[in-house]
Amino acid sequence: MTQAKIKIISSGKYIPKDVITNQDLEKLVDTNHEWIVSRTGIIRRHKARDEETSDMAYLAAKDALDKSKYNIEDIDLIIVASITGDQMTPSVANFVQKKLGIKHDCMSFDINAACTGFVYGLEVASMMLSSGKFKAAIVIGAEKLTRITNYEDRNTCVLFGDGAGALLIEPSEEENRQAYFYNAAKIDETDALTVVKHIKMDGRKVFLFAVDIMQKSIQKVLKDANLTIDQIDRIIPHQANMRIIQSVSKAMDIPMEKFKINLEEYGNTSAASIPIALDEYMSEENQENKKIILVGFGGGFTYGSALFSL
């Protein structure tokens, strides 16, 4: 268990304008709208045209900064979770720092933990802020998955889209700002989820892993925080597949209404899915002091959760 006191300042997101509908995919592979919806819950997903991953990450960060009118001079830590960086180096975070015009000392780096990347990044940022060496951090999840999607593979091409989400956080001394983290990984012994050139996935194995580990991850942070699920206002899961979320809901006897879901519009955006959903939740709700759980899983296999108050 990891604990840290953090204050959530604001959130942001960026969604590319181009859209890939289920009907568009019907023209590419042997599939149809009804099949996709019944098995995934996805109706549309967005596609970056001219934007690189760093462009989307920057625009999500700028959205968070603009909402809060935050002094950019206080940003001294940028962490980007992504598996689709613009290039080998510099990192996406380095590019974001440049696009934001941050010329003072600022630690910037990327994390690759697949779809759990944002939760990993949030824990790393929170612990670094708790050290007293940093004033404020921007944690971003950004992906251009359409670049690594095989549009001849009917089982995977229906799932993935592009986008970015960001969270601006500060250290805090307030007791109600305690955050709890649980992040880990287990060996993917059969390479059930990998990317060399394109995404390759054994859907059944990933499904079974995801349903089991999401339950354990939710239960772990609840136990560490000495809370019950009834005291949580909203669960924001990785937006991978509606059936996975429904199975977790049924197994844990948690009403589906407690889960924030937007995958019908965006599909699976990997490390970007949780922060995009979090931004939408924060924009829609009177979120002051609301308790939320973030929970994700991804290739590796990585998994993790975070529990904190907004």
C-alpha positions as CSV (number, residue, x, y, z in Angstrom):
1,M,0.0,0.0,0.0
2,T,1.1,3.5,-0.8
3,Q,-0.4,6.7,0.8
4,A,0.1,10.3,-0.1
5,K,-1.8,13.5,0.5
6,I,-2.7,15.2,-2.7
7,K,-5.0,18.1,-3.8
8,I,-6.8,17.8,-7.1
9,I,-6.6,21.2,-8.8
10,S,-8.2,20.5,-12.2
11,S,-8.6,18.1,-15.0
12,G,-8.6,18.3,-18.8
13,K,-8.9,16.3,-22.0
14,Y,-8.5,16.4,-25.7
15,I,-10.5,14.4,-28.2
16,P,-9.6,14.4,-31.9
17,K,-12.5,15.5,-34.2
18,D,-12.3,12.6,-36.7
19,V,-14.6,9.7,-35.9
20,I,-14.5,6.0,-36.8
21,T,-18.0,4.6,-36.5
22,N,-19.0,0.9,-36.4
23,Q,-20.4,1.4,-39.9
24,D,-17.0,2.6,-41.1
25,L,-15.5,-0.6,-39.7
26,E,-18.1,-2.7,-41.5
27,K,-16.4,-1.6,-44.8
28,L,-13.0,-2.8,-43.6
29,V,-13.6,-6.2,-41.9
30,D,-16.2,-8.8,-41.5
31,T,-18.2,-7.2,-38.7
32,N,-21.3,-5.2,-38.0
33,H,-22.7,-2.6,-35.7
34,E,-24.8,-5.0,-33.6
35,W,-22.0,-7.5,-33.1
36,I,-19.6,-4.7,-31.9
37,V,-22.1,-3.2,-29.5
38,S,-23.2,-6.5,-28.0
39,R,-19.7,-7.6,-27.3
40,T,-18.0,-4.3,-26.4
41,G,-20.5,-1.5,-25.9
42,I,-18.5,0.7,-28.3
43,I,-20.4,2.8,-30.9
44,R,-17.7,5.3,-32.0
45,R,-14.0,6.0,-31.5
46,H,-12.0,9.0,-32.4
47,K,-8.9,9.2,-34.7
48,A,-6.1,11.7,-34.6
49,R,-5.3,12.8,-38.1
50,D,-2.5,15.4,-38.0
51,E,-2.0,15.4,-34.2
52,E,0.8,13.5,-32.7
53,T,0.5,12.0,-29.2
54,S,2.4,15.0,-27.7
55,D,-0.1,17.4,-29.4
56,M,-3.0,15.7,-27.7
57,A,-1.2,15.4,-24.4
58,Y,-0.3,19.2,-24.6
59,L,-3.9,20.1,-25.4
60,A,-5.3,18.0,-22.5
61,A,-2.8,19.7,-20.1
62,K,-3.6,23.1,-21.4
63,D,-7.3,22.4,-20.9
64,A,-6.6,21.6,-17.2
65,L,-4.4,24.7,-16.8
66,D,-7.0,26.9,-18.5
67,K,-9.8,25.7,-16.3
68,S,-7.9,26.4,-13.1
69,K,-6.0,29.6,-14.3
70,Y,-3.0,27.9,-12.7
71,N,0.3,29.6,-12.6
72,I,2.5,27.6,-15.0
73,E,5.6,28.8,-13.1
74,D,4.6,26.4,-10.3
75,I,4.6,23.3,-12.6
76,D,7.8,21.4,-12.0
77,L,6.8,17.8,-12.8
78,I,5.2,16.4,-15.9
79,I,4.5,12.6,-16.2
80,V,3.0,11.2,-19.4
81,A,1.6,7.6,-19.6
82,S,1.7,6.3,-23.1
83,I,2.6,3.4,-25.3
84,T,2.5,5.5,-28.5
85,G,5.1,8.2,-28.1
86,D,5.9,10.4,-31.1
87,Q,9.4,8.9,-31.3
88,M,12.0,7.1,-29.2
89,T,13.3,10.3,-27.6
90,P,12.6,13.0,-26.5
91,S,9.7,11.7,-24.4
92,V,6.1,12.9,-24.9
93,A,6.5,14.7,-21.5
94,N,9.5,16.6,-22.8
95,F,7.5,17.7,-25.8
96,V,4.6,18.7,-23.6
97,Q,7.0,20.8,-21.5
98,K,8.2,22.5,-24.7
99,K,4.7,23.1,-26.0
100,L,3.7,24.6,-22.7
101,G,6.7,26.9,-22.8
102,I,8.1,25.8,-19.4
103,K,11.7,26.9,-19.4
104,H,12.4,26.7,-15.7
105,D,13.6,23.5,-14.1
106,C,10.9,20.8,-14.6
107,M,11.3,17.1,-14.3
108,S,9.6,15.5,-17.3
109,F,9.4,11.8,-18.3
110,D,7.1,9.1,-19.7
111,I,5.7,5.9,-18.2
112,N,4.8,2.8,-20.2
113,A,2.4,0.6,-18.1
114,A,-0.1,0.1,-21.0
115,C,-3.7,0.8,-20.0
116,T,-2.8,1.1,-16.3
117,G,-0.2,3.8,-17.1
118,F,-2.2,6.8,-15.8
119,V,-2.8,5.2,-12.4
120,Y,0.9,4.3,-12.2
121,G,1.8,7.8,-13.1
122,L,-0.5,9.3,-10.6
123,E,1.1,7.2,-7.8
124,V,4.6,8.2,-8.9
125,A,3.7,11.9,-9.1
126,S,2.0,11.8,-5.7
127,M,5.0,10.2,-4.0
128,M,7.3,12.8,-5.6
129,L,5.1,15.6,-4.5
130,S,5.1,14.2,-1.0
131,S,8.9,14.4,-0.9
132,G,8.7,18.1,-0.6
133,K,10.9,18.7,-3.6
134,F,8.1,19.5,-6.1
135,K,5.3,22.2,-6.1
136,A,2.9,20.8,-8.7
137,A,2.5,18.0,-11.2
138,I,0.6,17.4,-14.4
139,V,-0.1,13.7,-15.0
140,I,-1.3,12.9,-18.5
141,G,-2.5,9.8,-20.3
142,A,-2.2,10.1,-24.1
143,E,-2.5,7.6,-26.9
144,K,-2.6,7.4,-30.7
145,L,-3.7,3.8,-30.8
146,T,-5.0,4.0,-34.3
147,R,-1.4,4.1,-35.4
148,I,-0.8,0.6,-34.0
149,T,-4.2,-0.9,-34.8
150,N,-4.4,-3.6,-37.4
151,Y,-7.5,-2.8,-39.4
152,E,-7.5,-6.3,-40.9
153,D,-8.0,-7.9,-37.5
154,R,-11.7,-7.9,-36.8
155,N,-11.2,-8.9,-33.1
156,T,-9.1,-5.9,-32.2
157,C,-9.7,-3.1,-34.7
158,V,-13.2,-2.4,-33.3
159,L,-11.8,-1.6,-29.9
160,F,-9.3,1.3,-30.1
161,G,-9.3,5.0,-30.4
162,D,-7.2,8.1,-29.7
163,G,-7.3,10.9,-27.1
164,A,-5.7,12.4,-24.0
165,G,-6.6,13.3,-20.4
166,A,-4.7,15.2,-17.8
167,L,-4.8,15.9,-14.0
168,L,-3.2,18.8,-12.2
169,I,-2.2,18.0,-8.6
170,E,-0.4,19.6,-5.7
171,P,0.8,18.2,-2.4
172,S,-1.5,18.7,0.6
173,E,-1.5,18.6,4.4
174,E,-5.2,18.2,4.8
175,E,-6.3,14.9,6.3
176,N,-9.2,14.5,3.9
177,R,-6.7,14.6,1.0
178,Q,-5.3,11.2,1.8
179,A,-4.9,9.1,-1.4
180,Y,-4.4,5.3,-1.4
181,F,-2.6,3.5,-4.3
182,Y,-2.3,-0.1,-5.3
183,N,-0.2,-0.8,-8.4
184,A,1.5,-4.0,-9.5
185,A,2.1,-6.4,-12.3
186,K,2.1,-10.1,-13.0
187,I,3.7,-12.0,-15.8
188,D,1.8,-12.4,-19.1
189,E,3.1,-15.9,-19.6
190,T,1.4,-16.5,-23.0
191,D,1.8,-13.0,-24.5
192,A,-2.0,-12.5,-24.4
193,L,-1.6,-8.8,-25.0
194,T,1.4,-7.4,-26.8
195,V,2.4,-4.8,-29.3
196,V,5.3,-5.2,-31.7
197,K,4.0,-3.4,-34.8
198,H,0.3,-3.8,-34.1
199,I,-1.8,-4.7,-31.1
200,K,-2.3,-8.4,-30.7
201,M,-4.7,-9.8,-28.0
202,D,-6.2,-13.0,-26.8
203,G,-9.5,-11.5,-25.8
204,R,-10.7,-14.4,-23.6
205,K,-7.5,-14.4,-21.5
206,V,-7.5,-10.7,-21.1
207,F,-11.2,-10.7,-20.1
208,L,-10.6,-13.3,-17.4
209,F,-7.6,-11.5,-16.0
210,A,-9.3,-8.1,-16.1
211,V,-12.5,-9.2,-14.3
212,D,-10.5,-10.9,-11.5
213,I,-7.8,-8.2,-11.0
214,M,-10.3,-5.2,-11.1
215,Q,-12.1,-6.8,-8.2
216,K,-8.9,-7.4,-6.2
217,S,-7.7,-3.8,-6.9
218,I,-10.9,-2.2,-5.8
219,Q,-11.0,-4.3,-2.6
220,K,-7.4,-3.6,-1.8
221,V,-7.7,0.2,-1.7
222,L,-11.0,0.0,0.1
223,K,-9.4,-2.1,2.8
224,D,-6.4,0.2,3.0
225,A,-8.6,3.2,3.4
226,N,-10.9,1.4,5.8
227,L,-13.9,2.3,3.7
228,T,-16.8,0.3,2.2
229,I,-18.0,0.5,-1.4
230,D,-21.1,2.4,-0.2
231,Q,-18.8,5.3,0.9
232,I,-17.5,5.6,-2.7
233,D,-19.3,8.1,-4.9
234,R,-18.0,6.8,-8.3
235,I,-15.7,4.2,-9.7
236,I,-13.8,5.3,-12.9
237,P,-12.6,2.1,-14.6
238,H,-10.4,1.6,-17.6
239,Q,-12.8,1.8,-20.6
240,A,-11.9,-1.4,-22.3
241,N,-15.1,-3.4,-22.7
242,M,-18.6,-3.1,-21.3
243,R,-18.8,-6.8,-20.5
244,I,-15.8,-6.6,-18.3
245,I,-17.3,-3.7,-16.3
246,Q,-20.7,-5.5,-16.1
247,S,-19.0,-8.7,-14.8
248,V,-17.2,-6.7,-12.1
249,S,-20.4,-5.0,-11.2
250,K,-22.2,-8.3,-10.8
251,A,-19.4,-10.1,-9.0
252,M,-19.0,-7.3,-6.4
253,D,-22.7,-6.4,-6.2
254,I,-22.0,-2.9,-7.2
255,P,-24.7,-1.0,-9.1
256,M,-23.7,-0.2,-12.7
257,E,-24.7,3.4,-11.9
258,K,-21.7,3.7,-9.7
259,F,-19.3,3.2,-12.6
260,K,-18.5,6.1,-14.9
261,I,-18.7,4.8,-18.5
262,N,-18.0,6.6,-21.8
263,L,-16.5,3.8,-23.9
264,E,-19.5,3.9,-26.3
265,E,-18.1,7.3,-27.6
266,Y,-14.3,6.7,-27.3
267,G,-13.6,3.0,-27.3
268,N,-10.4,1.9,-25.6
269,T,-7.9,4.7,-25.4
270,S,-5.4,2.8,-23.2
271,A,-3.6,5.1,-20.8
272,A,-5.9,8.0,-21.8
273,S,-9.2,6.3,-20.9
274,I,-9.2,6.8,-17.2
275,P,-8.2,10.5,-17.2
276,I,-10.7,11.3,-20.0
277,A,-13.5,9.7,-18.0
278,L,-12.3,11.4,-14.8
279,D,-12.4,14.8,-16.6
280,E,-15.9,14.2,-17.8
281,Y,-17.0,13.2,-14.3
282,M,-15.4,16.3,-12.8
283,S,-17.1,18.5,-15.4
284,E,-20.5,17.0,-15.0
285,E,-20.8,16.7,-11.2
286,N,-20.5,18.9,-8.1
287,Q,-17.5,16.9,-7.2
288,E,-16.2,18.6,-4.0
289,N,-15.1,16.0,-1.5
290,K,-16.5,13.2,-3.6
291,K,-14.6,9.9,-3.0
292,I,-13.6,8.1,-6.2
293,I,-11.7,5.0,-7.2
294,L,-9.7,4.7,-10.4
295,V,-9.0,1.1,-11.5
296,G,-7.2,-0.2,-14.5
297,F,-5.5,-3.2,-16.1
298,G,-3.3,-3.6,-19.2
299,G,-0.6,-5.4,-21.1
300,G,2.3,-6.7,-19.0
301,F,0.0,-7.6,-17.2
302,T,-0.2,-4.4,-15.3
303,Y,-3.0,-3.4,-12.9
304,G,-3.7,-0.9,-10.3
305,S,-6.1,1.4,-8.4
306,A,-6.3,4.7,-6.6
307,L,-8.7,6.0,-4.0
308,F,-8.9,9.7,-3.2
309,S,-11.2,12.6,-2.6
310,L,-11.8,15.3,-5.2
